[in-house]
Structures are given as structure tokens and as C-alpha cells.
């Protein structure tokens, strides 16, 4: 049985039988790999340079291994999303329009405004949060800065494909399949559970890099990293559910961009 979204949802679903799955998967995977390549080229050397332990292998070997891992994880996430979203009425309307040859504008129209509003407000809150960050995090900002291009591409595309399109979709489907036994539409509580779990995993995924950069994690740092990223994970998960994947991507990318611009303005005024 095909589930339905809440009655006031704005997402427009596409007939899954009309979507060329291989082409759709390759488009999503290639988009995600752009972000992975940006992180590997722009951030990994800087991150490993800050590491307080000897590298286990040459940088080029670590970079290739990282790209291979990203390629595999993205392939799994893309495959899960393409296979499971039709059953739980989640989707990526604009990207589906691209691969089916339909106009993209109508599919994006209901997603742009929620994504932009959430992204601008989120970027302001992100900037404010880092102004109140623990001392160790504040000191780290002075010596380690992720280029804005890498933040926008990896955060806005790659992380959304991994955490929302892949993981959150799978969690929603598992709840619908095993807890509801495929009876009726997915219950709102199960969707929120999937949003919360994927947000917590999204937040926890930022801890290893923080550990490498800081050498050790104390309670204030863990609380800050988990709190800020969980809040944004909840926001992006909600946007994906109610408006479509592209809305979450827009909000995620915009939050990084607004926070970056606010930081530049703050430094210029200081």
C-alpha cells in the first residue's frame, strides 16, 4: 500500500514508474560526489595537518580511501532513497523533474521559500551560536576554517543525500514496514522519530573531526556540537518531509552562506 503525506503537505509526488531509476541515481550520486571531492581537496589536508597524531599513510592514500568510502556510502544512500521513498511519499520533486524531462520550476516553487526562510534564520542562529561557543571551539575557529564552497557543496548536497534521502527515508520506511505492518499512511510520530534519530546521527558525525582538531572532547564541546547540529538536523528533516529534499538542501546551503557572511561582517566591524 502506498502511504500518503499529511493533508496540508506541499510536496508534489511523481509516479515512481515514470522515473528512470538508473539515471536518477547517477544524477544524485554525482551531485553528492561533488561535495565529497570538495571536502577531500579543500578540507582533508587542513584537517590532517591539525591532527595531533602521526598519519597512518601518505595523504594521497588517505584521500583516495576517503573518496572511495564516500562513493560507497552515497551509492547506498541513493539506492535506499530511490527504492523506499515511493512507499512513504518522500521525494525530490525538482530532481525527479530533471531526469523525467518535466519543467523544474513548478517542482521548485513550493520548496524555495521555505528553504530560503529556514536557511536565513538558521544561518543567523548558527552565527549567534558560535559567538557563544565553548572556549575550545572559539579558539579552533581562529586556526581552522572550512572554505565556504566546501561547506555549501558538502553540507547542502552530500550530507542531505546521506542523512535525509538515505538514512531518514530508511528509518521512516522501517517504521512503516515493521511497526505499522504497511497499514495506512506512515504515522506522524514515526516520521518525527526518524527525523530525530537521523538528526542525532548527523550531529554525532561531527564529533570525530572535532576530536581530531581538539585532541580531546570535554562535556561543553560535546554538548555544543551535538546541540547545534541536532537542532539543524531536525529542521532539515522537517523540510525534507513536508516540502521535499531540495528544500532541505537549500536551507542547509543557505545557513552556511548566511553564517559565513555574518562572520565576515562581524570581523570587518571589529
N, C-alpha and C positions, 0 to 999 in steps of 0.2 A: 504494500500500500504506500502510495506517495503521500508524504506529510505535507501540511500547509503551514505557512507562516502566520503570525498573529494578524488579525483582520486589518489593522491600520498600517501594516508594513508598506514601504515604498519600493521595495526591490521588485524588479520585473524578471521573471524566470524565463529561460529559454528551453524549448523542448530538447531534452538531452539527446534524443535520437538524431537531431539535426546538427549536432556539434561534431566536427571531425576531431575525434579524441587525440589522435596522434599529433596533428598539427597544433591543437590547443595545448597539449602537454609540452611540446617543443618550445612554443612561444613562452609559456610560463617558466619553464626550466631555463631558457636562455636569458630571460629577464632577471631571474634570480641569480644567475651566474655572473651577470654584470656587477651586481653588488658584491658578490664574493670576491671577484677579481679586484675590485676597488679596495676592499679591506686588505686583501693579501698584498697588494702593491704599495698601498699608502700607509697602512697601519701596522701590519705584522712586523716589518723591520724595526719600527719605532718601539713597538711593544716588547719585542725580544731584546732590544737594546737596553731597555729599562729593567729587564729581568735580573734578579739578584743571584741567579744560579747559572752555571755553565750550560751552553746549548748542547743538546744530545746529538746534534747533527748539523751539517752546514745549512745556512739559511735557505739556499735554493731547494734543498731536500725537504725541509720543513714546509716551505711554501707550496711545493708540489703536493705534499701529503695533505696539507690543509685544503687545497683546491679539490683534490680527489674526494676528500671527506665531504666537503660542501656539495660537490656534484652528486654524490650518492644520497645525502640527506635531502637535497632538493628534489631529486628524482622520486624518492619515496613520498615526500610531502605532496608533490604534484600529482602523482599517481593516486594517492589516497583521496585528495580533494576531487579529482575528476571522477573517480569511481563512486564516491559517497555523497557528494553534495546533492545530486538529484533526489536522493531518498529523503533528505532532511531539509530541502528547499533553501539551501545556502547557495551562493553563486558569485560570479564575477561578470556581471552583465556586459560591461563595456568590452572586456577582453573576449567574451563569447561573441560579441558583435563583430569584433575584428576578424576572428577566424571563420565566421559564417558569412562574411561579406555584407552584413547589415550596417546601417548608419550607427556610428558610435555616439553621436550627440544625444539622442533620446535616452540611451542607456546610462549616460553620464549625468544627465540633467538632474536627476533626483539625488545624486551622490556628491556632487561638487560642493554645494552649500553646506551640508552637514560636515563634510570633511574639512573644508576651509575653516568653518567656525570652531570646530573641535581642535584643529591644528593650531590656530592662532591663540586660543585660550590656553591650550596645552603648552605651547611654546613659552607664553608669559609665565605660567606656573612653573615650568621647568627652569627657566631663568631664575625665578624667585627662590626655588628650592635649592639651587646651587649657591645662592647667596647665603643660605642658612645651613650649608653642608657642614659636616664634621671637619675639624681642622685638617685631618689627613687627606680628605677628599679635596678641600680647598687648595692645599699645597700641591696636590697632584696636578690640578688644572694649570698651574704655572709652568710645569715641566713636560706635560704630555697633553697634546691637543689632537683630536681626531679631525682630519680635514673635513670640511662641510660636505664636499662631494661624496666622500665615503659614507658619512652619516646619512645623507639623503638616500643614496642608492641602496646601501645595505639595510638601513633601518626601514626605509619606506617600501622597499620591494622584497628583498631577501627574507628579512625577519617576518614580514607579513605572510609570505608564502609558507614559511616553515611553521610558524606558531598559529596563525589563524587558518589559512587554507588547508594545511596538513593536519596539525595536531588538534586544533579546536574542532574541526569538522569530524575527525575520527572520534573524539570524545562524545560529541553530540550523537553521532551515529551509533556508538556502542550503547549509550543510554537508551536510545530509541529501540535498538535491536534486542537488547537483553533485559532491560528493566521494564520496558513497555511491551515487549514481545511484538513490536511492529503494529501495535494497535493505535490507530488515530495519529494525529499530528504530534510532533515532539512537544512535551510539556515544557512550559516556560522555565520551570525550576531546573530541569535538566540542562537547558541551554545555558542558564546562568551558572550552573555548576561547571560546565565545560569552559565557559568564559573565565571563571575564577581559577580553575586548575591550570589552564593554558597561560593565564597571566602570571601565576606563581612560578611556573616553569620558565616563562620568559624572563622574570626577574632573577631567578636563580642562575640563569645562564650568563648573567653579567658578573657573577661573583668570581669565577676563575680568573678573568682578566684583572679584576680589582686586586685579587690575591697576588698575581704576578707583579703588578705595579707597586703595591704597597708592602709586599713581603709578608704581611700578616693581616688578618682581618679581626677587628675588635667589634664589640656589640654595636656601638654607634654607627660604624661604617656598614655593617651588615643590615642594620635596621634602615639606614638611609637608602642603600642600593635596592633592598627588597621593597621598601615602601614606595619609593618613587616609580620604580619600574612596574610594580604590581598595579598601581593606580593607572598608569598608561596602558598596561595590558588589558585592564577592564574596559577602558574607553575604546580601544581599538577593536576589542572583541565585540562590544556592543554595536559599533558602527558596521562591522562585518555582518553581524546578524540582521540588523534592521535595514541596512542600505546596500550592502554588497562589498566585496573585497576592495574594490577601488576606493571606496570612501575611507576605509581604514588606511590604505596606502597613502592617500592624500593627506590625511590627518597626521600620520606618522612623519612623513617627509616635511610637512609644513611646521610641525612642532620643533623639529631640529633647526629648520631655517629661521624661524622666528626667534628661538632661543639664541642662535648664533648672532643674528642681527642685533638683538638686545644686548648681548655681551660686548659687541663692538661699540655700540653707543655708550655703554657704561664705561668702557675703557677710555673712549675718547673724551668723556666728560670728567674723568678722574684727574 
